[in-house]
Amino acid sequence: MPVPFCIGVFLWLVYGIVLGALPIILANVGTLAPAGLILALKLRYEG
């Protein structure tokens, strides 16, 4: 579940960057940081 979620948030981040929409960019950076951390820890400790 964390992988598709991170991919989706990343794609929204790219969309926000393309549009130049700061609220979309900030929201997705703020979401992707902890989601990416969760994904990294899951991959590291659960294999």
DODO-742677 format. One line per field, with one value per residue (C-alpha): residue in three letters; z, y, x. Coordinates in steps of 0.1 Angstrom, whole numbers, padded with zeros to 4 digits. Each point is the difference from the previous one (the first is absolute). Example, Ala and Ser with C-alpha at 12.3 -4.5 7.8 and 13.67 -1.06 7.14 Angstrom:
BEGIN
residuo c(ALA;SER);
w c(0078;-0007);
v c(-0045;0034);
u c(0123;0014);
# end
This chain:
BEGIN
residuo c(MET;PRO;VAL;PRO;PHE;CYS;ILE;GLY;VAL;PHE;LEU;TRP;LEU;VAL;TYR;GLY;ILE;VAL;LEU;GLY;ALA;LEU;PRO;ILE;ILE;LEU;ALA;ASN;VAL;GLY;THR;LEU;ALA;PRO;ALA;GLY;LEU;ILE;LEU;ALA;LEU;LYS;LEU;ARG;TYR;GLU;GLY);
w c(0000;0007;-0035;-0020;0025;-0003;-0038;0000;0022;-0020;-0032;0017;0009;-0036;-0011;0025;-0012;-0036;0009;0023;0027;0033;0022;-0020;0002;0038;0008;-0019;0013;0035;-0008;-0019;0027;0027;-0025;-0016;0035;0008;-0033;0005;0036;-0012;-0027;0023;0029;-0017;-0032);
v c(0000;0026;-0004;0010;0027;0015;-0002;0018;0027;0004;0004;0026;0018;0000;0013;0028;0009;0000;0023;0021;-0004;0006;-0014;-0033;-0002;0007;-0024;-0028;0007;-0001;-0033;-0016;0005;-0021;-0025;-0004;-0005;-0027;-0017;0001;-0014;-0027;-0011;0000;-0019;-0023;-0007);
u c(0000;0027;0016;-0031;-0008;0035;-0002;-0034;0013;0031;-0021;-0021;0032;0012;-0035;0003;0035;-0012;-0029;0022;-0027;0017;-0029;0001;0038;0001;-0028;0017;0035;-0015;-0017;0028;0027;-0016;-0015;0035;0015;-0026;0007;0037;-0003;-0024;0023;0030;-0014;-0026;0019);
# end
